[in-house]
Amino acid sequence: MKFKSLFFFLLLFCNDVFANFELLGYTINAPIYIDKSSIEKTRNGATIWSLTDYPEIRVINGISFSSRVQLDEFDCVNKLSRMNVVILYKGNMGKGKEAARVSEHSPWEKVLTTNIGYKEFKAVCP
C-alpha cells in the first residue's frame, strides 16, 4: 500500500513543468513548440512560453545546451515581439539540468510575416 501511495504522489507532483508544448513549426535549425495554456494577456498584447529543441548540442559562449525555453511577449496592436526570459537546458524538450538563464527584455522587433515568429504571433494575437 505504501508503494501505491508513493507512486501516486510522485505521479501527481513530478510532472514536467513544460508539459503542454505543441509543435508550431520548423526553422532551418530546429522545431519550435508553443504552450498555448501559458498565454497571458497584457494591455496591448500577450506573453507565451515557446521551446526550441535542437537536434544536436549547441555551444554559445562556452555554454552547451540542447533546448531553449523562452517567454515571448507580443504587442498585438503594433505587431512587435521581444523575449523576456530565456532558459537553456542540457537536455531536449526543456528537460535536464538548466545550463543558463537570462531574465531581461530584448529590444522590441517588428513581427515579420515570413518567419515562424509570425505563426506564434497569430496564435497569441488572433
C-alpha positions in Angstrom: 0.0 0.0 0.0 2.9 2.4 0.8 4.3 1.8 -2.7 1.0 2.7 -4.4 0.7 5.9 -2.3 4.3 6.9 -3.1 3.8 6.2 -6.8 0.6 8.3 -6.9 2.4 11.1 -5.0 5.3 11.1 -7.5 3.0 10.9 -10.5 0.9 13.8 -9.2 3.8 16.2 -8.2 6.7 15.3 -10.5 5.2 16.2 -13.9 7.3 18.2 -16.2 6.9 22.0 -15.9 6.7 22.3 -19.6 4.3 19.5 -20.4 1.8 21.4 -22.7 4.0 22.3 -25.6 2.6 21.6 -29.1 4.5 21.8 -32.4 4.2 25.2 -34.1 6.6 24.6 -37.0 10.2 24.3 -38.1 13.1 26.6 -38.6 16.2 25.6 -40.6 17.8 24.5 -37.3 15.1 23.0 -35.1 11.4 22.5 -34.4 9.6 25.2 -32.4 6.9 24.5 -29.9 4.4 26.8 -28.0 2.4 26.3 -24.8 -1.0 27.8 -25.6 -2.1 27.2 -22.0 0.6 29.7 -20.8 -0.8 32.7 -22.8 -1.3 35.7 -20.5 -2.9 38.8 -21.9 -1.3 42.2 -21.3 -2.6 45.7 -22.0 -1.7 45.7 -25.8 -0.9 42.0 -26.3 0.1 38.8 -24.6 3.0 36.6 -23.4 3.6 32.9 -24.2 6.2 30.3 -23.5 8.0 28.7 -26.5 10.5 26.0 -26.8 13.2 25.3 -29.4 14.5 21.7 -29.4 17.9 21.3 -31.2 18.8 18.0 -32.9 22.4 18.5 -31.9 24.1 20.0 -28.8 24.8 23.7 -29.3 27.5 25.7 -27.7 27.4 29.5 -27.2 30.0 31.3 -25.1 31.1 28.0 -23.7 27.6 27.0 -22.6 26.4 23.8 -24.1 22.6 23.1 -24.4 20.1 21.0 -26.3 16.9 23.1 -25.9 15.8 26.6 -25.2 12.7 27.7 -23.4 11.7 31.4 -23.6 8.9 33.7 -22.6 7.9 35.7 -25.6 5.9 38.9 -25.4 3.8 40.3 -28.3 2.4 43.8 -28.8 -0.7 42.9 -30.9 -1.5 46.5 -31.7 1.9 47.4 -33.2 2.9 43.9 -34.3 6.0 43.8 -32.2 7.7 41.0 -30.3 10.5 40.5 -27.7 12.0 37.9 -25.4 11.6 38.4 -21.7 13.2 35.2 -20.3 15.5 32.7 -21.9 16.4 29.4 -20.2 18.9 27.0 -21.8 18.7 23.3 -20.9 21.2 20.5 -21.2 18.5 18.0 -22.3 16.0 18.0 -25.1 12.4 19.4 -24.7 13.3 21.7 -21.8 14.5 18.8 -19.6 17.7 18.1 -17.8 19.9 20.5 -15.9 19.4 24.2 -16.5 22.6 25.4 -18.3 21.9 29.2 -18.2 19.1 31.7 -17.6 18.7 35.3 -18.8 15.8 37.4 -17.4 15.8 40.7 -19.2 13.8 42.2 -22.0 15.3 42.1 -25.5 14.5 45.1 -27.7 11.1 45.2 -29.5 11.3 43.9 -33.1 8.7 44.0 -35.9 7.0 40.7 -36.4 7.9 39.5 -39.9 5.2 37.7 -41.9 7.9 35.5 -43.5 9.2 33.5 -40.4 8.0 31.2 -37.7 7.6 34.1 -35.3 4.5 35.2 -37.3 2.8 31.9 -36.7 3.5 32.4 -32.9 2.1 36.0 -33.2 -1.1 34.7 -34.8 -1.5 32.1 -32.1 -1.3 34.8 -29.4 -2.9 37.7 -31.3 -5.7 36.2 -33.3 
